């Protein structure tokens, strides 16, 4: 099978190669999946570069532990292990596999059957690859951690990416007033999607405008915790889903301290992969929300696209469609 492989850390276009690999054989509790579509995430950007260096404790200290990255897929089950009970050959499946491993930048993968869900028949493979990670991050952050309510003022930092564009639509279902922050190149797209106000992060620091919000969803996390407190209403909630590692650690530390004497909350989402995914899928099928897809591209494009993603140039979710 064809796969995008890397043996050392570095810039994506220098270390990633398209290679022929042996077809994986499913273990007793695994399924062999022919991947139709996959997508690019923050983990791919960090894993390929081995940065921040702390991540190497997970990925491998001196060389990558997982030579094939990628964590989202939509595809068809082509083989099953002897102990598999939930799936059968021919089933269409999708999901975020990160609880069980990586390796979706390939034509096939063997993965634990619990890593994926049955794909609804009315959901295309492209849409099915676009929603597992980003949409569940948005849903769990806004609903489960942020306790989003009708008519609130919401700010999404990184609003033009995969998570942000889904989060906007979820917030609009609650009739929220939504401000988006991202690069100027995404402003027109974000306004067309329905953001009430859009800030270019290079021109405006949203924590210094004097405006406050009931709920902040942060996909970037590159400021001090004290800045976020300044942008929250008296009972506001800030939820981060990722970003600068040092800032994340600072939010974790100070958030616990602030909670002792303030009604404002600083929270970090610990994602539960695929929880709420079928709920999102039904909203997509009913055209209640529409994922913004950047692509689809081909397997051969992945090295370039990870760099493109890392530079923050993507608009929505970067989706890869396998050929053949």
C-alpha positions in Angstrom: 0.0 0.0 0.0 1.0 3.6 -0.4 1.7 5.7 2.7 3.3 9.0 3.8 6.2 8.0 6.0 8.8 9.9 8.1 11.9 8.5 9.9 13.2 11.6 11.5 11.8 14.9 12.8 12.0 18.1 10.6 10.2 20.3 8.2 7.3 18.3 6.6 8.4 18.8 3.0 11.9 17.6 3.9 11.1 14.5 6.0 7.9 13.1 4.7 8.0 10.7 1.8 5.5 8.7 -0.2 6.4 5.0 0.0 5.1 1.6 -0.6 4.5 -0.3 2.6 3.5 -3.8 3.6 -0.3 -4.2 4.0 -1.1 -4.3 7.7 -2.6 -7.4 9.2 -5.3 -6.9 11.8 -4.7 -8.4 15.2 -7.5 -10.3 17.0 -9.4 -7.1 18.1 -8.5 -5.0 15.1 -10.2 -4.2 11.8 -8.4 -3.6 8.5 -9.8 -0.4 6.9 -9.4 0.8 3.4 -9.1 4.6 3.9 -11.2 6.7 1.5 -10.6 10.1 3.2 -8.5 11.6 6.0 -7.7 15.1 7.4 -4.9 17.1 8.9 -4.7 18.2 12.5 -2.4 20.0 15.0 -1.0 16.6 16.1 0.4 16.0 12.6 2.1 19.4 12.6 3.7 18.7 16.0 4.5 15.1 15.4 6.3 15.6 12.1 8.5 18.4 13.5 8.9 16.8 17.0 8.0 20.2 18.5 7.4 21.4 21.1 10.1 19.0 22.4 8.0 17.9 25.3 5.8 16.1 22.8 8.7 13.7 22.1 7.9 12.0 25.4 4.7 10.8 23.5 6.0 10.6 20.0 9.6 9.3 20.5 12.6 11.1 21.9 15.1 10.9 19.1 13.0 9.5 16.2 9.3 9.2 15.6 7.6 6.2 17.3 4.8 6.3 14.7 6.4 6.5 11.1 2.9 7.2 9.7 0.9 10.0 11.2 -2.7 11.0 10.8 -5.6 10.5 13.2 -8.9 10.9 11.3 -10.4 8.6 8.7 -13.5 7.5 6.8 -13.3 4.2 5.0 -14.5 0.6 4.5 -13.7 -2.4 6.6 -11.9 -5.0 4.5 -10.8 -7.5 7.1 -11.5 -8.3 10.8 -9.6 -10.0 13.6 -10.8 -13.1 15.3 -12.2 -11.3 18.4 -14.0 -8.4 16.6 -17.7 -8.3 17.4 -18.9 -4.8 16.5 -18.0 -4.5 12.9 -18.0 -6.7 9.8 -16.4 -6.6 6.3 -18.1 -4.1 4.1 -19.0 -1.7 6.9 -18.4 2.0 6.3 -16.7 3.6 9.3 -15.3 6.9 10.5 -13.7 8.5 13.5 -10.8 10.0 15.4 -8.5 7.0 16.1 -6.1 8.9 18.5 -7.0 6.9 21.6 -5.7 3.8 19.8 -2.9 5.1 17.6 -2.1 7.0 14.4 -1.5 6.1 10.8 -4.3 7.4 8.6 -2.0 9.0 6.0 -2.0 5.6 4.2 -4.3 3.6 1.9 -5.0 1.1 4.7 -4.8 0.8 8.4 -5.3 -1.9 11.1 -6.8 -0.4 14.2 -8.8 -1.5 17.3 -12.5 -1.8 16.4 -13.4 0.7 19.2 -11.4 3.4 17.4 -14.2 4.0 14.8 -17.9 4.3 14.5 -20.3 3.1 11.8 -20.6 5.9 9.2 -24.2 7.0 8.5 -25.2 6.1 5.0 -26.2 9.7 4.1 -22.9 11.2 5.2 -20.3 11.4 2.4 -16.7 10.2 3.0 -15.4 13.7 2.6 -17.7 15.1 5.3 -17.1 12.0 7.5 -13.4 12.7 7.6 -13.9 16.4 8.2 -15.8 16.2 11.5 -14.5 13.6 13.9 -11.8 15.6 15.7 -12.7 19.3 15.0 -16.4 18.9 15.6 -16.1 17.0 18.9 -13.6 19.5 20.1 -16.1 22.3 19.4 -19.0 20.5 20.8 -17.3 19.4 24.0 -15.7 22.8 24.6 -18.9 24.8 24.0 -21.5 22.6 25.5 -19.9 20.3 28.1 -17.1 22.6 29.4 -18.4 26.1 28.4 -22.0 25.5 29.3 -23.1 27.7 26.4 -26.5 29.3 26.8 -29.0 31.1 24.5 -27.9 34.6 23.4 -24.5 34.7 24.9 -21.6 36.7 23.6 -19.0 34.2 22.4 -15.5 34.7 21.0 -13.6 32.1 19.0 -9.8 32.6 18.7 -8.8 30.7 15.6 -12.2 31.0 14.2 -11.3 30.3 10.6 -10.0 26.8 11.1 -11.8 23.4 11.3 -12.8 23.8 15.0 -13.7 27.4 14.7 -16.0 27.1 11.7 -18.0 24.3 13.4 -18.0 26.1 16.7 -19.5 29.2 15.0 -22.4 27.2 13.7 -23.0 25.4 17.0 -23.1 28.8 18.7 -25.5 30.2 16.2 -27.9 27.4 17.0 -28.1 29.0 20.4 -28.5 32.5 18.8 -25.2 33.7 20.2 -23.4 36.8 19.1 -20.1 35.4 17.8 -16.8 37.2 17.3 -14.0 35.4 15.4 -10.3 36.0 15.6 -7.9 34.8 12.8 -5.6 36.1 10.0 -6.8 38.8 7.6 -6.8 36.3 4.7 -9.7 34.4 6.3 -11.8 37.5 7.2 -14.1 37.4 4.1 -14.7 33.7 4.5 -15.5 34.0 8.2 -17.9 36.9 7.6 -19.7 34.8 4.9 -20.1 32.0 7.4 -21.9 34.2 9.8 -19.4 35.7 12.3 -20.9 38.9 13.7 -17.5 40.5 14.1 -14.0 39.4 12.8 -10.7 40.6 14.2 -7.3 40.2 12.4 -5.1 38.9 15.2 -2.1 40.9 13.8 -4.0 44.2 14.1 -6.3 43.6 17.2 -5.5 42.0 20.5 -9.0 40.8 21.6 -8.0 40.9 25.2 -7.4 44.7 25.0 -10.5 45.9 23.2 -12.5 46.5 26.4 -15.1 44.0 25.2 -16.0 41.1 27.4 -17.5 37.7 26.6 -19.6 35.1 28.3 -17.6 32.3 26.6 -14.2 32.2 24.9 -13.1 29.2 22.9 -9.4 29.4 22.2 -7.8 27.2 19.5 -4.5 29.1 19.7 -3.7 29.8 23.4 -0.8 32.2 23.0 -1.4 34.8 25.7 -1.2 35.0 29.5 -4.0 33.7 31.6 -4.4 37.2 33.1 -5.2 38.5 29.6 -8.0 36.0 29.2 -9.5 37.0 32.5 -9.7 40.6 31.3 -11.8 39.6 28.3 -14.3 37.6 30.4 -17.6 38.8 31.9 -17.9 38.4 35.7 -19.1 34.8 35.3 -17.5 34.1 32.0 -15.8 30.8 31.0 -12.6 30.5 28.9 -12.0 27.1 27.3 -8.8 26.2 25.5 -8.5 23.2 23.1 -4.8 23.6 22.2 -2.0 25.9 21.2 1.3 27.0 22.6 2.4 24.4 25.2 3.8 26.9 27.6 0.6 28.9 27.6 -1.5 25.8 28.1 0.6 24.8 31.2 0.2 28.4 32.5 -3.6 28.3 32.0 -3.8 24.9 33.8 -1.8 26.3 36.8 -3.4 29.7 37.1 -6.8 28.4 36.3 -6.9 26.3 39.4 -5.7 29.3 41.5 -8.2 31.8 40.0 -11.1 29.4 40.7 -10.5 29.8 44.4 -11.4 33.4 44.5 -13.1 34.3 41.1 -16.3 33.3 39.4 -14.5 33.5 36.1 -13.2 30.1 34.9 -10.2 29.1 32.8 -10.6 25.5 31.6 -8.6 23.1 29.4 -10.6 20.6 27.4 -9.4 17.0 27.6 -11.0 15.6 24.5 -13.0 12.4 24.6 -12.5 11.1 21.0 -15.7 10.5 19.0 -18.0 11.4 21.9 -20.9 13.4 20.3 -19.7 12.5 16.8 -22.9 10.8 15.7 -24.9 13.8 17.1 -22.8 16.2 14.9 -23.2 13.8 11.9 -26.9 14.1 12.1 -26.7 17.9 12.1 -24.6 17.7 9.0 -26.9 15.2 7.3 -29.8 17.5 8.0 -27.9 20.5 6.7 -28.2 22.3 10.0 -24.4 22.7 10.1 -22.0 22.5 7.2 -18.3 21.8 7.7 -16.0 24.1 5.8 -13.7 21.9 3.7 -10.4 23.0 2.4 -9.8 20.5 -0.4 -10.1 17.7 -1.0 -6.5 17.1 -1.8 -4.5 13.9 -2.6 -2.2 11.7 -0.5 0.8 13.1 -2.5 -0.1 16.6 -1.2 0.2 15.8 2.5 3.7 17.1 3.1 2.9 20.5 1.6 -0.4 20.6 3.4 1.0 20.0 6.8 3.2 23.0 6.3 0.3 25.0 5.0 -1.7 24.0 8.1 1.1 24.8 10.4 1.4 28.3 8.9 -2.3 28.8 9.6 -3.3 29.4 6.0 -6.0 26.7 5.8 -9.7 27.8 5.7 -11.8 25.2 7.6 -10.8 21.5 7.6 -8.0 20.2 5.3 -9.3 17.0 3.8 -7.4 14.4 1.9 -9.1 12.0 -0.6 -7.3 8.8 -1.5 -7.3 7.9 -5.2 -8.3 4.4 -6.4 
